[in-house]
Amino acid sequence: MNKPKKVAILTAGGLAPCLNSAIGSLIERYTEIDPTIEIICYRSGYKGLLLGDFYTITPAIREKAGLLHRFGGSLIGNSRVKLTNVKDCVKRGLVQEGQDPQKVAADQLVKDGVDILHTIGGDDTNTAAADLAAFLASNNYGLTVIGLPKTVDNDVFPIKQSLGAWTAAEQGARYFWNVVAENNANPRMLIVHEVMGRSCGWLTAATAQEYRKLLDRAEWLPELGLDRNAFEVHGIFIPEMTIDIAAEAKRLRAVMDKVDCVNIFVSEGAGVESIVAEMQAKGHEVPRD
């Protein structure tokens, strides 16, 4: 590949701790390779691409790009716009009736003089990037699309670690460290730490693992009620596992009787299949979205 004259960056989908840092790293690396390579950042993801709305990275911005490593979120903005959802793009006023959003995006990249587009996002973002890359190739646009996998779920195969995942686990552990202090606020206290993960439990498990590292480093005084057992993780439930709800209820009740509190980590999608199966077995109709 020849050295590009101009590159563009966009972020899309949900927020993750890595976004600003990824933007900053790209700016720093391109500046290191060749400071004459122009860089633009589209505002609010694919929305900005469709509208031709972008930031121009100036020499002054390049000098301070390292600041982005100190902040979460995406300073250039995200959106949930999908180039393949024509109806939604028309409704948002991003394209006109009858226009193909992918062609509008491709033509805008040409108009802006972009050689390489970096998309930083999760499954939807990079699926859209792949679709755009296929469209560009099939229509003889001389452009390259490079996707950076960003997701706190860490479920992008075959990537071992996606951007933002470990930071999310570490911060989730610290968050629970603060919340679990309420384990003695009332007798028989149940604390549920719900973690993102509709169909992947990596973040829930990793958060629990990081939290237990905090427990390992702590000092305890059980003689005065500061007992590790009250701060422990008593259950982890993720979408990949089959959950015997009755058996778990019995087990956790025994923990409650012994410790006077129960702390569980739950993925947002955990147990859904088990609950649906139980409802269907009883003859209930289960609506699907």
N, C-alpha and C positions, 0 to 999 in steps of 0.2 A: 504494500500500500504506500502510495506517495504521501509525503507529509501534508497534512491538511492546511488550507489557508484560513478556514473558519470553522469553529465547532460551536454547537449549541447544547445546552443542558436544560433538562426539565425534571421536576419531581411530581409524582402523582400518587393517588391512593391515600391510604391512612398514614398518619404521622408515625415516625419511628425515631429513636434517638440519634440515628446516624446521618440523617439527611443533610443538615448543614455541613457536617464534617466531610461528607462525600463531595459536596459541591466545592468546599474549600480545597480539598485534596486535588480535585480535577484542575481547578484554577492554578494551584501551586505547581502541579506536575507539568501542565502545558506551558506555563511560564518558564519552568526550568528547561524544558526541551527547546523551546523557541518562543521568546516573548513577542515575536511578530505575529504569531498565530492569534487571530481574533477569536474572542469568546463572547457569546451572548447567552442569557438565561431567560427562557420563556416564563412569563408570569402565570401562575396557577395551572401548571401542567399542560395538558393537551388543549385546554381552553385558550391559553396564550398562544400556542402554536397556530391554532385555527384563525385567531384574530391578528396574528403578527405583532403581539404585544410582548416586548422583552426588555430586559436590562442589558446595557452594554457594559462589559467588564473593562474598566479603564485602568491605566497604570496605577492610579491611586488605590483602586480596589484590589488589584493584584498584590500590592505591598502589604495590605492588611487582611488578606484572605485567611490567614491563620486564626483570626478572631472567630471564624465560623466554628472551629473545633470546640469552642467554649459554650455553645448554645445548642439546645435541642430544637426540634421542629424544622421547618423549611422556610427560610426568609424569603424565598422567591415564590412561595405559595404552592398549594396542591389543589387538585379538583378531582371529581369522580367522572369526568367526561370520558366516554368511550367512542373512538372513531367509528366503530362498527355499529353503534346505536344511532342510526340516522335520524330516527324520529325524535330522540332526546336532543340531539345536536340542533335540529330545526327548532324545537320548542324553546331551547335556551337562546336562540338567536345567533348561534355560532356559524351556521351555514344557511343558505337559502333553500327553499323547497326545490327538490330536483337535483341538488348538488350532492356529490359523494364526499363525505368528510375526509376520507383518506386521500382523495385527489386534491382537495382544498389544502390539506396539510402538506402534501408533497409539493404542490405548487408554491406554497408559502416558504418552504425550506429552500426551494430554488430561488425565489425572489429575494430571500434574505442572504443568499450566497453561502449556505451551510454545506459543508462537506461531510461532517460527522455529527450525528445527533446522539447524545447520551441520555437515556431514560433511566431514572432512578426510582424504582418502585417495586411493588410486590407482584403477585400473580396476574392481576388484571392489567397493571401497567405494562409488564413485559410481554404479556399475551398481545396487547395492543401494539407494542413495539415490533413483535414478530410479524403481526399482520401487516403493519406499515412497511416493514422491510421487504416482505413478500410482494406487496403492491409496488414498491419502488423498483424491485428487480424485474417483475413481470412487465412493467411499463417503461423499462429502460431509463430510469432516473439514476444518475451516477452518484448516489448518496449511500452512506453507511449508517446503520443504526446499531448502537451498542447498549445493551441493557445491563444495569447493575442491580442485582437481586437485593431488595430491601424488604424484610418482613420480620417482625418480632416472633412469628410462629416458627421460624427456621425450618420451613417445609418446602424449600425449593430444591428438588432433586436434579442433579447429583451434588449440589453445593453442600459442603460440610457445615459451613457457618455463613448465614446470610447477614448482611449489614444490619446492625441494631439489635440483634437477638440477645447477645450476652449482656449488653447494657440494660436491656429491659428486664432480664432475669435478676441482675444485681440490684436494680432500683426497686423491683417488685419485692425482693427479699427485705430490703431496708424499710419499705412501706409497711410490710407485715410486722416487722420488728417493733414499730411504733404502735400499731393497732393491737398487737397481742398483749400489750401492757394492761389491757382492760379485762384480762382473763379472770381477775378477782373482783371486778366491779359489781358482780352479783353472783349469788350461788348458782351452780349448774349453768355456766356460761358457755354458749355455743358461738364460735367465731368462724365464719366462712370467708375464705380468701378466694374470690372468683377471679380467674385469670383468663385473658384472651386465649382463644383456641377453639374454633367451631368444630374442626375436624382433625386437628393435630394437637397433641398434648405436650409437645416439647417444652413450651414456655412454662407451663404449670410445673412440670417435673424439674426443670432447671431452676426455677424460682425457689422451689422447696429445697433443692440441693444447696443453693447459695444461702438460703435462710439457715439451714442446719450448720453451715460453716460458721455463721455468726453465733449460733448456740455453742459450738465447740470452743470458740474463743472467749466466751463469757465465764465469769465466776459466779458461783451460786451459794446461797445460804438457806438450805432447806429447813434449818432449825427455826427460822423466822418466816417461813412460807415462801421464800424465794427458791422454788423447786423447779428444776429443768423440766420435769414431767408436765408441769402446767403450761410450759412454753413450747413443748414438742409439737411436731406434726403428727397428728393422730390418723390422718387419712389423706390419700392423694387419689383423685378420680379424674381420669382423662378419657377422651372419646374412643381411643383404641382398645380400651378394656371393656369386657362384659362385667356389668355390676349386678351382683345379687343384692338388691336393695334391702330385702328382709334380713339377710345375714349381716350386712353392714350395719343396719340399724341396731341389731342385737349386739354386735361387737362394740359399736361406739357408745351404746348405753352402758355397757360394762366399764368402758373407759371413763365415762361421766361419773358413774357411781364411785369409782376409785380416785379419780383426780379432781373431780368437781368442775371440770371444764373439758371442752373438746375443740380442737383446732383442725380444720380441714382445708385442703387446697383443692379447688375444683375448676377444671376447664369449662368454659361456657357451653361447650357441646357435650360434656360428659353425661353419660346415662340416657341420652335422648333415645338411642336405638332400643335400649332395654325398656324404657317407659312406653315407647310406641308399640313394641312387641307385646307387652303386657296388656295395653289397652285394646289392641287388635284381638288378642286371645279372648278377651272378655266381650268381643263383638262390637266394640266402639269404632265409629268411623273417625279416622285421624286425618284432618285436613293437611294438605301439603302446599307450600308456597312455590 
